[in-house]
Amino acid sequence: MRYMLLLYGDEKLGENVTPEQWQAIIEAHNAFTQEAAERGMNPGGEALHPVATAKTVRYEDGHPTLTTDGPFAETKEQLGGYYLIDCQSEAEALEMAAKLPMSTGSVEVRPVIEF
């Protein structure tokens, strides 16, 4: 089953990161991706631009009614990126989520519906 690992954190914490710190973060994520690939999880994923670049389209009765700047709700943590991995079980997905190189924030683990 495929699982989405949704990475949430305070994007303001990244404002004072040095180039060396960014390189270490990227290398840690590359190592995570490499392990997932070696385990046959077919990893995919992307990092997202800051929430200030987001737009939200609201719908009512099946029709778009309003487009606004920003996310759909104010939060202390923002969605910063995601991984999509194939796992044998929810336990395996949770194991991988616990291995993500995150200093703060949270990882939402959600199974993907296969149509």
C-alpha positions in Angstrom: 0.0 0.0 0.0 1.2 3.5 -0.7 1.5 6.0 2.1 1.9 9.8 2.0 4.3 11.2 4.6 3.3 14.8 5.0 6.0 16.9 6.6 4.8 19.8 8.8 7.0 22.4 10.5 7.5 26.1 11.2 8.9 27.4 7.9 10.2 30.5 9.7 12.9 28.3 11.4 14.5 27.9 7.9 15.0 31.6 7.5 18.3 31.6 9.5 19.8 28.4 8.1 23.3 28.6 6.7 24.2 27.1 3.3 26.1 24.4 5.2 23.1 23.6 7.3 20.9 23.4 4.2 23.4 21.0 2.6 23.3 18.8 5.7 19.5 18.8 5.6 19.5 17.9 1.9 22.0 15.1 2.5 19.9 13.7 5.3 16.8 13.7 3.1 18.8 12.1 0.3 19.9 9.3 2.7 16.2 8.8 3.7 15.2 8.5 0.0 18.1 6.1 -0.7 17.0 3.8 2.2 13.4 3.9 1.0 14.6 3.0 -2.6 16.9 0.2 -1.3 13.9 -1.2 0.6 11.8 -1.2 -2.6 9.4 1.5 -1.5 9.6 3.5 -4.8 10.0 6.8 -3.1 8.7 10.0 -4.6 8.2 13.4 -3.1 8.8 17.1 -3.3 9.6 20.1 -1.1 7.1 23.0 -1.3 7.7 26.8 -1.6 6.7 28.8 1.5 3.0 29.1 2.4 3.1 32.8 1.4 3.2 31.6 -2.3 0.0 29.5 -1.9 -3.4 30.3 -3.2 -6.7 28.6 -2.1 -9.7 28.1 -4.4 -12.9 27.6 -2.4 -15.9 25.7 -3.8 -19.6 25.8 -3.1 -22.2 23.7 -4.8 -19.6 22.2 -7.1 -18.4 25.6 -8.4 -15.3 27.7 -7.6 -16.5 30.7 -5.7 -13.5 32.5 -4.3 -9.7 32.5 -4.7 -7.6 33.8 -1.9 -4.0 34.2 -1.0 -2.4 31.7 1.4 -3.5 28.4 2.8 -7.0 27.3 3.7 -6.4 27.8 7.5 -3.9 29.5 9.8 -1.7 27.1 11.5 1.5 27.1 13.6 3.0 24.5 11.3 3.0 24.6 7.6 3.1 21.7 5.0 6.6 21.8 3.7 6.8 18.8 1.6 5.9 15.1 1.2 7.1 11.7 0.4 5.1 9.0 -1.3 6.3 5.5 -0.4 5.1 1.9 -1.0 5.0 0.0 2.3 4.0 -3.5 3.4 2.1 -2.2 6.3 1.1 0.9 8.3 3.8 -0.1 10.8 6.5 0.1 8.1 5.2 3.5 7.1 5.3 4.7 10.7 8.9 3.3 11.0 10.0 5.3 8.0 8.2 8.4 9.2 10.2 8.1 12.4 13.4 8.1 10.4 12.8 11.4 8.7 15.4 14.1 9.4 13.2 16.6 11.2 14.3 18.7 14.2 10.8 20.0 15.0 7.3 19.6 13.6 5.3 16.5 12.7 4.8 13.9 10.0 1.3 12.9 9.1 1.1 9.4 7.8 -1.9 8.7 5.5 -2.7 5.7 3.3 -3.4 6.4 -0.3 -6.7 5.2 -1.8 -6.0 3.0 -4.8 -8.7 3.4 -7.5 
